[in-house]
Amino acid sequence: MRLNDAKFIITGAASGLGRHYAVRLAEAGGQVVAGDVNEAGLASLVEEGKSLPGKIHARPLNVASEGEVGEYVSWANEAMGGLNGLVNNAGILRDGLLVKKDRKTGEVLKMSAAQWQAVIDVNLTGATFIARDVVAKMIETSTKGVIVNISSIARHGNRGQSNYTAAKAALAANTRTWSLEFAPFGIRVAAIAPGMIETPMTQGMNQKARDALVANIPSGRIGEPEDIWIAVRFAIECDYFNGRCIDVDGGLSM
């Protein structure tokens, strides 16, 4: 697919990687519907997009709300005059050990159900339902296209991220499942798994932990959003890339 033909929904688009993808697609002449719970971030993104060759539409979206997702997809299709893709990017962190012992009291503490479920609701269930509804709309309108799932190298396992790892591993696995299911309709599914990337999320990390991670990256630096965009662009443009996940991590092993 050529980027200037893109009519994509991008979730989690108000900041970080999602915002970068939206701007890059609009710079290439594509249309984007940007979804996020951050309304101020969406408003500034639309303002930034006014000078670009393409078009950025925006409307608040909570991917964890199944009913909201279905209506949003219909609106996006109307706003862009069609829909041929999704960058499934929205995600949150609620890190913590599954079980730990308090160093002072010796009390055994467990990850709460709320801490687990919040991440699963957004990063897996929300991602699944918006992919489902986007593909359903594309089938209804006989439109070919591509779904790009944003996974993570944490899918291989990472201490303190049971919830995040479970969601991102499932999303990568379902990339293969969905590629098989959607192939009869001419719809590809790809996944990109970023490593440690310079975003507001990683900028909020404990500095000692951040420095230790960067020291273990063979490429010698933290990644930039553009590094991941290059991979996303490949997934969009290469019509022979399907059912696979690419790790883009500078060689980092977590």
C-alpha positions in Angstrom: 0.0 0.0 0.0 1.2 3.5 -0.8 1.3 5.8 2.2 -0.7 8.5 0.3 -3.5 6.0 -0.1 -3.7 5.3 3.6 -7.0 5.9 5.5 -5.9 4.7 8.9 -7.1 4.7 12.5 -4.2 5.2 14.9 -5.0 4.5 18.6 -3.0 6.1 21.4 -2.2 8.9 19.0 -2.2 11.9 21.3 1.5 11.5 22.3 4.6 9.3 22.0 4.9 6.8 19.2 1.2 7.0 18.1 1.5 10.7 17.5 4.7 10.2 15.5 3.0 7.7 13.3 0.0 10.0 12.7 2.3 12.9 11.7 4.4 10.8 9.4 1.4 9.3 7.6 -0.1 12.8 7.1 3.2 14.1 5.9 3.1 11.4 3.2 -0.4 12.5 2.1 -2.4 9.9 4.0 -5.5 10.4 6.1 -5.5 9.5 9.8 -8.2 9.3 12.4 -6.4 9.8 15.7 -7.9 8.2 18.8 -6.9 8.7 22.5 -8.3 9.5 25.9 -6.1 12.6 26.0 -8.3 15.2 24.4 -5.8 18.1 24.8 -3.1 16.0 23.0 -5.5 15.2 20.2 -6.4 18.9 19.7 -2.7 19.9 19.4 -2.2 17.0 17.0 -4.9 18.3 14.7 -3.4 21.7 14.9 0.0 20.4 13.9 -1.6 18.4 11.0 -3.1 21.5 9.4 0.1 22.3 7.5 0.6 18.7 6.3 -0.3 17.3 2.8 -2.6 14.7 4.3 -5.4 15.1 6.9 -5.6 14.3 10.6 -9.0 13.8 12.0 -9.4 13.3 15.8 -11.9 12.2 18.3 -11.5 10.9 21.9 -11.5 7.1 22.1 -11.3 4.6 25.0 -10.4 1.3 23.4 -11.4 -0.5 26.5 -15.1 0.4 25.8 -16.4 -2.2 23.4 -19.5 -0.1 22.5 -17.5 3.0 22.0 -15.0 1.2 19.6 -17.7 0.1 17.2 -19.3 3.5 16.9 -15.8 5.1 16.5 -14.9 2.8 13.6 -18.1 3.8 11.7 -17.4 7.5 12.3 -13.8 7.1 11.1 -15.0 5.4 7.9 -17.3 8.3 7.2 -14.8 11.0 8.2 -12.1 9.7 5.8 -14.4 8.4 3.1 -13.2 4.9 3.6 -11.0 2.9 5.9 -8.1 0.6 4.9 -5.9 0.2 8.0 -5.2 0.4 11.7 -2.2 1.0 13.7 -3.1 -0.7 17.0 -0.9 1.3 19.3 -2.9 2.3 22.4 -1.3 0.9 25.6 -0.8 1.5 29.3 1.6 0.3 32.0 0.7 -0.8 35.5 4.0 -2.5 36.4 4.6 -4.6 39.5 5.8 -8.0 40.6 3.2 -10.7 40.6 4.2 -11.6 44.2 6.7 -9.9 46.4 7.7 -9.6 50.1 7.7 -6.2 51.8 11.3 -5.5 52.8 10.4 -3.8 56.0 7.4 -5.8 57.2 8.0 -9.1 55.6 4.4 -9.1 54.4 3.7 -11.1 51.2 2.1 -8.8 48.6 0.3 -9.7 45.4 -0.5 -7.9 42.2 -4.1 -6.8 42.4 -6.8 -7.9 40.1 -7.4 -4.2 39.2 -3.7 -3.8 38.3 -3.8 -6.8 36.1 -7.1 -6.1 34.4 -6.4 -2.5 33.6 -3.6 -3.5 31.3 -5.4 -6.4 29.8 -8.5 -4.3 29.1 -6.5 -1.7 27.1 -3.5 -3.5 25.7 -5.2 -6.8 24.7 -9.0 -6.7 24.8 -9.2 -3.1 23.5 -6.7 -3.9 20.8 -8.6 -7.0 19.8 -12.0 -5.4 19.6 -10.8 -2.4 17.5 -9.0 -4.8 15.1 -12.2 -6.9 14.9 -14.4 -3.9 14.1 -12.0 -2.3 11.7 -11.7 -5.6 9.7 -15.5 -6.0 9.8 -15.9 -2.6 8.3 -13.3 -3.3 5.6 -15.1 -6.6 4.7 -18.4 -4.8 4.6 -17.0 -2.2 2.1 -14.9 -4.8 0.2 -11.7 -2.9 1.1 -8.3 -4.5 1.2 -5.7 -3.2 3.7 -3.5 -3.9 6.7 -3.6 -4.1 10.5 -0.4 -3.2 12.2 -0.2 -4.3 15.9 2.2 -2.6 18.2 3.6 -5.3 20.4 6.8 -5.0 22.6 10.0 -6.9 23.2 8.5 -7.5 26.7 6.5 -10.2 24.9 9.6 -12.4 25.5 9.2 -11.9 29.2 10.3 -9.1 31.6 10.5 -8.9 35.3 7.7 -6.8 36.9 5.5 -6.8 33.8 3.3 -10.0 34.0 0.3 -8.0 32.8 2.0 -6.1 30.0 4.0 -9.2 28.8 0.8 -11.3 28.7 -1.0 -8.7 26.6 1.9 -7.9 24.2 2.7 -11.6 23.7 -0.9 -12.4 22.9 -1.1 -9.5 20.4 2.0 -10.8 18.6 0.6 -14.3 18.5 -2.8 -13.2 17.3 -1.0 -11.3 14.5 -0.4 -14.7 13.0 -3.9 -16.0 13.8 -5.6 -12.9 12.3 -3.4 -13.0 9.2 -4.8 -16.5 8.5 -8.4 -15.5 9.2 -8.4 -12.3 7.2 -6.4 -13.5 4.2 -9.5 -14.4 2.2 -10.5 -10.8 2.3 -7.2 -9.4 1.2 -6.3 -8.0 4.6 -2.8 -8.4 6.0 -1.8 -8.3 9.6 1.7 -7.4 10.9 3.3 -6.6 14.2 6.1 -4.4 15.3 7.7 -4.9 18.7 9.6 -1.8 20.0 12.4 -2.1 22.5 13.3 0.9 24.7 12.2 4.0 22.9 12.4 7.7 23.8 8.8 8.5 24.7 7.0 10.2 27.6 6.4 6.7 29.0 10.1 5.9 29.2 11.1 9.4 30.2 9.2 8.8 33.4 11.3 5.8 34.4 13.6 5.7 37.4 16.9 7.1 36.1 19.0 4.2 37.6 16.8 1.6 35.9 16.7 3.5 32.7 20.6 3.8 32.6 20.9 0.1 33.3 18.7 -0.8 30.4 20.4 1.5 28.0 23.8 0.0 29.0 22.5 -3.4 27.8 21.5 -2.2 24.3 24.2 -3.3 21.8 23.4 -0.4 19.5 24.5 1.9 22.3 21.5 4.2 22.5 17.9 4.4 23.3 15.6 4.2 20.3 13.8 7.1 18.7 10.2 7.1 17.5 11.5 7.4 13.9 13.3 4.0 14.3 9.9 2.4 15.0 8.1 4.4 12.2 10.5 3.0 9.7 9.4 -0.5 10.6 5.7 0.5 10.7 6.1 2.1 7.3 7.6 -1.2 6.0 4.7 -3.2 7.3 2.3 -0.8 5.6 4.1 -0.6 2.2 5.3 -4.2 1.8 2.3 -6.1 0.5 4.2 -9.4 1.0 4.8 -8.9 4.7 2.1 -10.7 6.6 1.6 -12.7 9.8 5.0 -11.8 11.4 6.3 -9.7 14.2 9.5 -7.6 13.9 11.5 -6.8 17.0 13.0 -3.3 16.7 15.2 -3.0 19.9 18.8 -2.2 19.0 19.7 -5.8 20.0 18.4 -5.5 23.6 17.6 -8.7 25.4 15.4 -8.1 28.4 
